[in-house]
Amino acid sequence: TLVSETVAGKEADQATAVQRLAAQLDLGCTGLSLVGKPGERIHFGCSNRIRHTLAPDNSSLSFATTAELFNHWICVLSFEVNRDWTWDGLSDAGIQVSRQKQFTGEAATLENEVVGSIELKKTASRLAITNPDRNYTRIVFIDAVEPKKDVTKPSTAANPFPNTIDLNYTLTPQFIASVKAASAKQQVITSDVMLPTTVAPKQVPKVVAAGIALSPFRHDENYAETAVRERNLWFEFEEPVEDPNDAYFARVLTYAPDPLLSFPSPDQLSVKQDDPPLPSGPELIRVITKDQGNDNAGLDDRQLMIAETPDPDQPLIKISPVHYLLPLPKNLNHESPELFGFYNYELCVAHTDRIWSTAKGRPGPTIKVNGVQHPAPPLKCLVNRNGQGIVISAQYAAAVFNGKNVTSRPPKTEIWCMLYAQVKQADAKQNRNILLSETMLEYRQTDEQVQIATFLAKRGSMSVMEANKFKVNLDIPLTGQGGWGNSEIKALLDQFGLKGDIGLSVLAVEMMPRYEQYVYKPDYPVDSQRPLSQGLGRHRILRTSRLVAAPEFCCEDCG
């Protein structure tokens, strides 16, 4: 059996590192020494790549320091000689161990060499003769394999990127003359194993630009309604990924709600957040056995960023190798209220599932990107039409933190709605929308919302018994309502000479809070301009709804 191991973590205690290795090999240990189990005759061997000391009878192996166990593969050959202890068929040369090493698919890196030998002494240690089993002798040979490529070789220049390693060990016993040559050939043993790469990428990501990618704009035949446009955040990096087995990855570190949308609450918002540990945890020891496959260790610690792909409708447009979409945080969708907040991200170049890698060797150097905000969830505008006119309702943006609704009450944002009429363009090929009017929705407080506002204002000075009397739901959404009456709609249509049965649609836009909402000075000038017409371009837009058709309604003034 061939077992390959790597021990990670220089901060580990000396005895602990050797103990982990001994436990994996079913051996005993004392300090930095490996020994056999009571009743088992054992002989150790070791290559010269590891500084060590063997006992005179080869019954123990002592490492010079624990540094011998770090930053390379520890390859262990463990097998049994199924002969009685009195068997004496080997010469003084013992068993020769040779190794064939090659980086997978790179024929120019093939190396063949003899890495050591194991001499079977004609002795048995005091530990071995304690309730002994004399039917076999255990052999343990330890070798070290360098996972990195030699930069001085031409083969490395041709293939400079990290790769898996193919190993093949051959055990050739050196028999005495009385043992037949035919028997000797039958006793040659080979064992192979593939080792995952432990070499992390060297490339450091650098973000040079960011923006919003939108799905195509689509509307119905009458241009009365439009489809919801999917929006995603994209990053532009300074250079494409060099290694074809690598890609850009991202990991969420911390999150905080938008302070412009939430109320100031030090006990909920002023919380120091430490970077979360990796889900895979520390990889203190890694065991690889023959025929083991790619287990994608550490691949789920981060999210794979989405590379730009060709557009089948526009095959002549070349894709960019430096533009990547940032996926939403895990367990969130495009309507999650957490998207109104800000994230701190960790970005890196890491190995993908196209190459077998250890969890520790998967990511390269990381950078932090602070204050990342994904596109806000789409605004949903509900339109109803009755005998009195058109009624609109929409929910304000919500701020959440640690699963709690921390939205400011009343909301600081404004929702403006615009009324459009569909008319034929000059060539009569399709409809166009004419803006008739705009109005701001009014925040309507229900009885429950009034109780919530009272509770939030007084809870700092209330006792527990007083607080329990308030039966409130702090997660109730904040809603704005408004609209136009039939007489107002008729007057708006008459300005353009339009009939009452013409198609009407509504678009809602939520504006970011204005500066005057945070300045409490009586003499401060208040901006009374309409932000989407008179003040267009002077105020920030948080999000918009899709264009929604107002239901058809027959009235006396339709003609």
Steps between C-alpha positions, in 0.01 A plus 500: 500500500625849413378784720596860427459763766557870547502667837401868486543772758836615632332620815421143600661357808802277429369192674151554359624501139687172545210353693262572212737330260544201731125464553440494126764229451388296803836549670616610841698817559723651764582865449634524144547122464279242331499151653306180444217357702567242774535148361567618142847472346557808287781638286512864390664656198515862384624695200775759532251779422395488864750564776467206735669247721436124492547276800785246461245223452271721280221460755439875536526816289571843649444824306753779547223762536132524418600727208575175317124434486395833350468639147541172313327168462596230749467178298488184707543143374363258756501127431559163667752226436292188553781286636588378847751709687760230444480539118833619361450522123612862444853620452653789692370736229147419615217649294575769244241780458492687168263776399359631174362854521324705234263796495178377342508518120847659490734236355802732522481498881545122534760407765627153595721451805579271790383673816627255759511148635384307803736260675338225703710459811522159664366643822172566681449793734387466859165655399453240226544200730215610729226246418646469150341396171790324322321432171600824325730801510364846424700734274445880499689720255454878500575724204451872433368639170540865407165631367649801320663498161869571454513845339848431357376226268375567144194282564382747764521791257282306256242414772544750785166443674433267797408143415423167663781248547509137381717277718601138451709315756677170433617270782776262389621249759868403480501126573792286603648259245308200630167659405401415145498777239148405393372563849680832511320631191166408646566706813552837327216729615382827342253749641377826351308800620395844371557793734289819482677828455580697813645799315270803513467742207736798510275739309356788705163641386461873448159658439511797261127559438152388605151537359156353454418244232135495392293250310351623168219758513171341391144629478167368376345578162314809622794628706269500800715270711868415523676195637703505821864549407744274680795696636839373612812663632812455287869561566767579246844366595832637386598175326342168405568180693833355390459134593222323302426294812433812710225758526398802707322420827322713761407452866272711720675624813262742674168675438332819624168665409487828311515777765279721281218245524533387862446671833805561723505225761845444654399171661410353161720675245821594681625144522862410432509225240798272456574319176328159511716185495510287189233226497759231421700587813874452547646214299744369762559169327395372161504130406508385139474131409526305178218558247358791701317753285448874502297592808488876429630579848443865589317576175182600685685747722454765232262583219613468141466828314319469167713565194356680198353259244425548128160640403338263248301791355820700439771249402732766357549674834811375676473409866720674754734283710512757781128551571334282764159502665500492880242240610256580778601386849398147583135443602392834348297573188435814295212601731679457834493821710864438601595633155420854620804479728877505454743207491871458551639243258819299473614438142769262377616283213451135596512155347171376355369143489696450177803413712530298820617722783517499876285753685802694626665507157188608312487883548770747404565839663180676603386861488212669680237710326297706747156655462373275223129546429311266271217633281194570714202263481241605240226735613153347475226741405139386551248685281123487548231690310140556614219749464696770683826475307839325514636387838868408543683333787866403537726387782798707614852359509571299815819490706577176683780398733551166673153394391327809643320779318682826583330721242455864600139587594371700325709403196754753376465404134232635266301303245389700199256362243463617142189464288551426129264480202569282195475670161605395150823646372505693170562196278234298690742208542483487879379685808683761700436613859420861583553618858175646633574558868713400799407471865674396822348213695400581854622284787186362662530379859264227605399458862769235538764727350401774744554257785837400353609866484390550861680185609825599327490848652441384858667159523824642640320620815240222528512213743470141380136481613411818314677382187311169504169688480586619149395229258679627193660346195821691428536331162180643350589667167467875460260592219426817308173574322380758251345547156284717278125556495292463183446876465873560531575233241245651259658846536844354431377323185320812376832688497617270219160450336489133601185297558409341830527142371870531418742257665662621821805365687682579823871495589623530860843634598647496852737788568786502747447726805563868441760688699245726669352198677814477714539872568277631779536876447187714464669729250638221279353527146284205407520376140140508374585397144361181361805269481404323178401803292605842629791357703594213269870424538534673836374215716605138536267218396495189719290273278215497250208275429404358166239683292159368614182535296202649680196269474241605244193663654191628321367834625257768384779723370670235286370655180 
